[in-house]
């Protein structure tokens, strides 16, 4: 057995819980116990948080007890939501997700930039991730080994319906979650493409495994912005670093999922 699979009894309870960490953080920082918004967003790139702060739309959530991140709130199409920036990578994303759900979050959306695997269009465009190849380590602590981590099909279906006008361009499909973006070899890319994978990112498989193990609502999206630096003028997200389109997509999904 590979070491990464040793001692992974995913049905066994953990000794360490997020509520314990948050309790001690509140004690040390003198913070009140205040629930975070119903809907929260992970923004690994940090572009959304930066733009919201620049425009004065973001308000710091003063009682967020996390040791590693800052939580802001803002109005998303009439609804107050929370957002955490620069949560990059599978383990970091799940650490923060655990803390958010332990603090009152009921729906978590993650929107990360991604590299194109299948050439289905010209970047930028969005992918609603319906399953993610588990090429990272965190997911194996939450659910038994399998090739993919699956999204909740109800969330995917309702998100796709909310984005049916395809403005901006949105596709539903699979991603490849890797811990090592600078080790995306030709062989690995071709293998992912052969599996019908659309994009490569760093968080979705772990977030979906966590969601399945804990019965919480998580939906991951990829903003396909690049071909992994293989062409000039790569990594372009669009107007205002893609934040206008990204917020439009997130607003429609959040509204559709919360109504249901």
PAGU-39581 format. One record per residue (C-alpha): residue number from 1; residue in three letters; chain; x, y, z. Coordinates in steps of 0.25 Angstrom, whole numbers, m for minus. Example, Ala and Ser with C-alpha at 12.3 -4.5 7.8 and 13.67 -1.06 7.14 Angstrom:
2
+------+------+-------+-------+-------+-------+
: resi : resn : chain :     X :     Y :     Z :
+------+------+-------+-------+-------+-------+
:    1 :  ALA :     A :    49 :   m18 :    31 :
:    2 :  SER :     A :    55 :    m4 :    29 :
+------+------+-------+-------+-------+-------+
% end
This chain:
260
+------+------+-------+-------+-------+-------+
: resi : resn : chain :     X :     Y :     Z :
+------+------+-------+-------+-------+-------+
:    1 :  UNK :     A :     0 :     0 :     0 :
:    2 :  UNK :     A :     5 :    14 :    m3 :
:    3 :  UNK :     A :     8 :    22 :     9 :
:    4 :  UNK :     A :    m2 :    33 :     5 :
:    5 :  UNK :     A :   m13 :    22 :     8 :
:    6 :  UNK :     A :    m7 :    17 :    21 :
:    7 :  UNK :     A :   m16 :    19 :    33 :
:    8 :  UNK :     A :   m27 :    25 :    26 :
:    9 :  UNK :     A :   m40 :    20 :    32 :
:   10 :  UNK :     A :   m49 :    30 :    27 :
:   11 :  UNK :     A :   m61 :    25 :    36 :
:   12 :  UNK :     A :   m53 :    27 :    49 :
:   13 :  UNK :     A :   m55 :    40 :    56 :
:   14 :  UNK :     A :   m45 :    51 :    57 :
:   15 :  UNK :     A :   m38 :    55 :    70 :
:   16 :  UNK :     A :   m37 :    69 :    66 :
:   17 :  UNK :     A :   m49 :    77 :    62 :
:   18 :  UNK :     A :   m51 :    91 :    56 :
:   19 :  UNK :     A :   m60 :    95 :    67 :
:   20 :  UNK :     A :   m49 :    93 :    77 :
:   21 :  UNK :     A :   m39 :   101 :    69 :
:   22 :  UNK :     A :   m49 :   113 :    67 :
:   23 :  UNK :     A :   m52 :   112 :    82 :
:   24 :  UNK :     A :   m38 :   115 :    86 :
:   25 :  UNK :     A :   m36 :   125 :    75 :
:   26 :  UNK :     A :   m48 :   133 :    80 :
:   27 :  UNK :     A :   m42 :   132 :    94 :
:   28 :  UNK :     A :   m29 :   137 :    91 :
:   29 :  UNK :     A :   m33 :   148 :    82 :
:   30 :  UNK :     A :   m45 :   152 :    90 :
:   31 :  UNK :     A :   m55 :   150 :    79 :
:   32 :  UNK :     A :   m70 :   148 :    81 :
:   33 :  UNK :     A :   m77 :   136 :    75 :
:   34 :  UNK :     A :   m84 :   141 :    63 :
:   35 :  UNK :     A :   m89 :   133 :    51 :
:   36 :  UNK :     A :   m83 :   135 :    37 :
:   37 :  UNK :     A :   m93 :   138 :    26 :
:   38 :  UNK :     A :  m101 :   126 :    20 :
:   39 :  UNK :     A :   m94 :   127 :     7 :
:   40 :  UNK :     A :   m79 :   128 :     7 :
:   41 :  UNK :     A :   m69 :   128 :    m5 :
:   42 :  UNK :     A :   m54 :   123 :    m6 :
:   43 :  UNK :     A :   m46 :   132 :   m15 :
:   44 :  UNK :     A :   m33 :   125 :   m17 :
:   45 :  UNK :     A :   m27 :   136 :   m27 :
:   46 :  UNK :     A :   m31 :   147 :   m18 :
:   47 :  UNK :     A :   m36 :   156 :   m30 :
:   48 :  UNK :     A :   m50 :   157 :   m25 :
:   49 :  UNK :     A :   m46 :   161 :   m11 :
:   50 :  UNK :     A :   m36 :   171 :   m16 :
:   51 :  UNK :     A :   m47 :   177 :   m25 :
:   52 :  UNK :     A :   m57 :   177 :   m14 :
:   53 :  UNK :     A :   m48 :   184 :    m5 :
:   54 :  UNK :     A :   m43 :   194 :   m15 :
:   55 :  UNK :     A :   m58 :   198 :   m18 :
:   56 :  UNK :     A :   m62 :   199 :    m4 :
:   57 :  UNK :     A :   m72 :   188 :    m5 :
:   58 :  UNK :     A :   m65 :   179 :     5 :
:   59 :  UNK :     A :   m67 :   179 :    20 :
:   60 :  UNK :     A :   m57 :   172 :    29 :
:   61 :  UNK :     A :   m64 :   161 :    38 :
:   62 :  UNK :     A :   m58 :   165 :    51 :
:   63 :  UNK :     A :   m61 :   153 :    58 :
:   64 :  UNK :     A :   m55 :   143 :    49 :
:   65 :  UNK :     A :   m46 :   134 :    58 :
:   66 :  UNK :     A :   m38 :   127 :    47 :
:   67 :  UNK :     A :   m23 :   128 :    50 :
:   68 :  UNK :     A :   m19 :   128 :    35 :
:   69 :  UNK :     A :   m29 :   136 :    27 :
:   70 :  UNK :     A :   m38 :   148 :    27 :
:   71 :  UNK :     A :   m53 :   148 :    24 :
:   72 :  UNK :     A :   m60 :   159 :    17 :
:   73 :  UNK :     A :   m75 :   161 :    15 :
:   74 :  UNK :     A :   m82 :   168 :     3 :
:   75 :  UNK :     A :   m95 :   170 :    m4 :
:   76 :  UNK :     A :   m97 :   160 :   m15 :
:   77 :  UNK :     A :  m109 :   163 :   m23 :
:   78 :  UNK :     A :  m116 :   167 :   m10 :
:   79 :  UNK :     A :  m111 :   156 :    m1 :
:   80 :  UNK :     A :  m100 :   158 :     9 :
:   81 :  UNK :     A :   m89 :   147 :     7 :
:   82 :  UNK :     A :   m76 :   144 :    12 :
:   83 :  UNK :     A :   m63 :   143 :     4 :
:   84 :  UNK :     A :   m49 :   138 :     8 :
:   85 :  UNK :     A :   m37 :   141 :    m2 :
:   86 :  UNK :     A :   m24 :   134 :    m6 :
:   87 :  UNK :     A :   m29 :   120 :    m1 :
:   88 :  UNK :     A :   m20 :   113 :   m10 :
:   89 :  UNK :     A :   m19 :    97 :   m11 :
:   90 :  UNK :     A :   m26 :    86 :    m6 :
:   91 :  UNK :     A :   m22 :    85 :     9 :
:   92 :  UNK :     A :   m23 :   100 :    11 :
:   93 :  UNK :     A :   m37 :   100 :     4 :
:   94 :  UNK :     A :   m43 :    89 :    13 :
:   95 :  UNK :     A :   m37 :    95 :    26 :
:   96 :  UNK :     A :   m44 :   108 :    23 :
:   97 :  UNK :     A :   m57 :   101 :    18 :
:   98 :  UNK :     A :   m57 :    92 :    31 :
:   99 :  UNK :     A :   m56 :   105 :    39 :
:  100 :  UNK :     A :   m67 :   112 :    31 :
:  101 :  UNK :     A :   m77 :   101 :    33 :
:  102 :  UNK :     A :   m74 :   100 :    47 :
:  103 :  UNK :     A :   m77 :   115 :    48 :
:  104 :  UNK :     A :   m91 :   115 :    42 :
:  105 :  UNK :     A :   m88 :   115 :    27 :
:  106 :  UNK :     A :   m99 :   106 :    19 :
:  107 :  UNK :     A :   m94 :   107 :     5 :
:  108 :  UNK :     A :   m80 :   109 :     0 :
:  109 :  UNK :     A :   m76 :   113 :   m14 :
:  110 :  UNK :     A :   m61 :   112 :   m19 :
:  111 :  UNK :     A :   m57 :   119 :   m31 :
:  112 :  UNK :     A :   m43 :   117 :   m36 :
:  113 :  UNK :     A :   m35 :   120 :   m48 :
:  114 :  UNK :     A :   m31 :   108 :   m56 :
:  115 :  UNK :     A :   m23 :   103 :   m68 :
:  116 :  UNK :     A :   m30 :    98 :   m80 :
:  117 :  UNK :     A :   m29 :    83 :   m83 :
:  118 :  UNK :     A :   m39 :    80 :   m94 :
:  119 :  UNK :     A :   m39 :    91 :  m104 :
:  120 :  UNK :     A :   m54 :    94 :  m103 :
:  121 :  UNK :     A :   m53 :   109 :  m106 :
:  122 :  UNK :     A :   m44 :   121 :  m105 :
:  123 :  UNK :     A :   m42 :   125 :   m90 :
:  124 :  UNK :     A :   m47 :   132 :   m82 :
:  125 :  UNK :     A :   m59 :   123 :   m79 :
:  126 :  UNK :     A :   m65 :   116 :   m67 :
:  127 :  UNK :     A :   m67 :   102 :   m63 :
:  128 :  UNK :     A :   m77 :    97 :   m53 :
:  129 :  UNK :     A :   m69 :    85 :   m48 :
:  130 :  UNK :     A :   m77 :    72 :   m47 :
:  131 :  UNK :     A :   m66 :    63 :   m43 :
:  132 :  UNK :     A :   m51 :    65 :   m40 :
:  133 :  UNK :     A :   m39 :    55 :   m42 :
:  134 :  UNK :     A :   m33 :    52 :   m29 :
:  135 :  UNK :     A :   m18 :    55 :   m31 :
:  136 :  UNK :     A :   m16 :    62 :   m18 :
:  137 :  UNK :     A :   m15 :    57 :    m3 :
:  138 :  UNK :     A :   m26 :    63 :     5 :
:  139 :  UNK :     A :   m38 :    56 :    m1 :
:  140 :  UNK :     A :   m32 :    42 :     4 :
:  141 :  UNK :     A :   m34 :    46 :    18 :
:  142 :  UNK :     A :   m49 :    48 :    16 :
:  143 :  UNK :     A :   m54 :    38 :     7 :
:  144 :  UNK :     A :   m49 :    24 :     2 :
:  145 :  UNK :     A :   m40 :    24 :   m10 :
:  146 :  UNK :     A :   m46 :    26 :   m24 :
:  147 :  UNK :     A :   m42 :    32 :   m37 :
:  148 :  UNK :     A :   m52 :    44 :   m36 :
:  149 :  UNK :     A :   m59 :    52 :   m25 :
:  150 :  UNK :     A :   m73 :    55 :   m29 :
:  151 :  UNK :     A :   m81 :    68 :   m27 :
:  152 :  UNK :     A :   m95 :    67 :   m22 :
:  153 :  UNK :     A :  m103 :    66 :   m35 :
:  154 :  UNK :     A :  m114 :    74 :   m30 :
:  155 :  UNK :     A :  m105 :    86 :   m28 :
:  156 :  UNK :     A :   m99 :    84 :   m42 :
:  157 :  UNK :     A :  m112 :    83 :   m49 :
:  158 :  UNK :     A :  m118 :    95 :   m42 :
:  159 :  UNK :     A :  m105 :   103 :   m44 :
:  160 :  UNK :     A :  m105 :   100 :   m59 :
:  161 :  UNK :     A :  m120 :   104 :   m60 :
:  162 :  UNK :     A :  m117 :   117 :   m54 :
:  163 :  UNK :     A :  m106 :   120 :   m64 :
:  164 :  UNK :     A :  m114 :   114 :   m76 :
:  165 :  UNK :     A :  m113 :   127 :   m84 :
:  166 :  UNK :     A :   m98 :   124 :   m85 :
:  167 :  UNK :     A :   m94 :   139 :   m83 :
:  168 :  UNK :     A :   m83 :   138 :   m79 :
:  169 :  UNK :     A :   m79 :   125 :   m85 :
:  170 :  UNK :     A :   m81 :   113 :   m76 :
:  171 :  UNK :     A :   m79 :    98 :   m78 :
:  172 :  UNK :     A :   m82 :    87 :   m68 :
:  173 :  UNK :     A :   m71 :    76 :   m67 :
:  174 :  UNK :     A :   m59 :    70 :   m60 :
:  175 :  UNK :     A :   m46 :    76 :   m55 :
:  176 :  UNK :     A :   m33 :    70 :   m50 :
:  177 :  UNK :     A :   m29 :    74 :   m36 :
:  178 :  UNK :     A :   m14 :    74 :   m34 :
:  179 :  UNK :     A :    m5 :    78 :   m23 :
:  180 :  UNK :     A :     7 :    81 :   m32 :
:  181 :  UNK :     A :     3 :    91 :   m43 :
:  182 :  UNK :     A :    18 :    92 :   m48 :
:  183 :  UNK :     A :    18 :    77 :   m50 :
:  184 :  UNK :     A :     7 :    77 :   m61 :
:  185 :  UNK :     A :    15 :    68 :   m71 :
:  186 :  UNK :     A :    11 :    65 :   m85 :
:  187 :  UNK :     A :     7 :    50 :   m81 :
:  188 :  UNK :     A :    m2 :    55 :   m70 :
:  189 :  UNK :     A :    m9 :    65 :   m78 :
:  190 :  UNK :     A :   m11 :    55 :   m89 :
:  191 :  UNK :     A :   m17 :    45 :   m79 :
:  192 :  UNK :     A :   m26 :    55 :   m73 :
:  193 :  UNK :     A :   m31 :    59 :   m87 :
:  194 :  UNK :     A :   m34 :    45 :   m90 :
:  195 :  UNK :     A :   m43 :    44 :   m78 :
:  196 :  UNK :     A :   m51 :    56 :   m83 :
:  197 :  UNK :     A :   m46 :    66 :   m73 :
:  198 :  UNK :     A :   m47 :    80 :   m77 :
:  199 :  UNK :     A :   m38 :    88 :   m67 :
:  200 :  UNK :     A :   m28 :    86 :   m57 :
:  201 :  UNK :     A :   m29 :    93 :   m43 :
:  202 :  UNK :     A :   m24 :    91 :   m29 :
:  203 :  UNK :     A :   m36 :    90 :   m19 :
:  204 :  UNK :     A :   m49 :    83 :   m24 :
:  205 :  UNK :     A :   m46 :    68 :   m22 :
:  206 :  UNK :     A :   m43 :    71 :    m7 :
:  207 :  UNK :     A :   m55 :    80 :    m5 :
:  208 :  UNK :     A :   m64 :    70 :   m11 :
:  209 :  UNK :     A :   m59 :    59 :    m3 :
:  210 :  UNK :     A :   m60 :    68 :    10 :
:  211 :  UNK :     A :   m75 :    71 :     5 :
:  212 :  UNK :     A :   m78 :    56 :     3 :
:  213 :  UNK :     A :   m72 :    52 :    17 :
:  214 :  UNK :     A :   m79 :    63 :    25 :
:  215 :  UNK :     A :   m92 :    64 :    17 :
:  216 :  UNK :     A :   m90 :    79 :    14 :
:  217 :  UNK :     A :   m93 :    87 :     2 :
:  218 :  UNK :     A :   m81 :    91 :    m7 :
:  219 :  UNK :     A :   m80 :    95 :   m22 :
:  220 :  UNK :     A :   m67 :    97 :   m29 :
:  221 :  UNK :     A :   m65 :   105 :   m41 :
:  222 :  UNK :     A :   m53 :   107 :   m50 :
:  223 :  UNK :     A :   m50 :   120 :   m58 :
:  224 :  UNK :     A :   m42 :   115 :   m69 :
:  225 :  UNK :     A :   m32 :   126 :   m72 :
:  226 :  UNK :     A :   m20 :   120 :   m78 :
:  227 :  UNK :     A :   m13 :   109 :   m86 :
:  228 :  UNK :     A :    m2 :   107 :   m75 :
:  229 :  UNK :     A :     6 :   118 :   m81 :
:  230 :  UNK :     A :     8 :   111 :   m94 :
:  231 :  UNK :     A :     4 :   124 :  m102 :
:  232 :  UNK :     A :     6 :   139 :  m101 :
:  233 :  UNK :     A :    m4 :   147 :   m94 :
:  234 :  UNK :     A :    m9 :   136 :   m85 :
:  235 :  UNK :     A :   m15 :   136 :   m72 :
:  236 :  UNK :     A :   m25 :   147 :   m76 :
:  237 :  UNK :     A :   m38 :   147 :   m69 :
:  238 :  UNK :     A :   m46 :   158 :   m76 :
:  239 :  UNK :     A :   m51 :   172 :   m71 :
:  240 :  UNK :     A :   m46 :   176 :   m57 :
:  241 :  UNK :     A :   m38 :   163 :   m56 :
:  242 :  UNK :     A :   m51 :   155 :   m59 :
:  243 :  UNK :     A :   m58 :   160 :   m46 :
:  244 :  UNK :     A :   m70 :   165 :   m53 :
:  245 :  UNK :     A :   m73 :   152 :   m60 :
:  246 :  UNK :     A :   m69 :   144 :   m48 :
:  247 :  UNK :     A :   m79 :   152 :   m38 :
:  248 :  UNK :     A :   m90 :   150 :   m48 :
:  249 :  UNK :     A :   m88 :   135 :   m49 :
:  250 :  UNK :     A :   m87 :   134 :   m34 :
:  251 :  UNK :     A :   m99 :   143 :   m31 :
:  252 :  UNK :     A :  m108 :   134 :   m40 :
:  253 :  UNK :     A :  m103 :   121 :   m34 :
:  254 :  UNK :     A :  m105 :   126 :   m20 :
:  255 :  UNK :     A :  m119 :   131 :   m23 :
:  256 :  UNK :     A :  m123 :   118 :   m29 :
:  257 :  UNK :     A :  m117 :   109 :   m19 :
:  258 :  UNK :     A :  m122 :   117 :    m7 :
:  259 :  UNK :     A :  m136 :   118 :   m12 :
:  260 :  UNK :     A :  m136 :   102 :   m13 :
+------+------+-------+-------+-------+-------+
% end
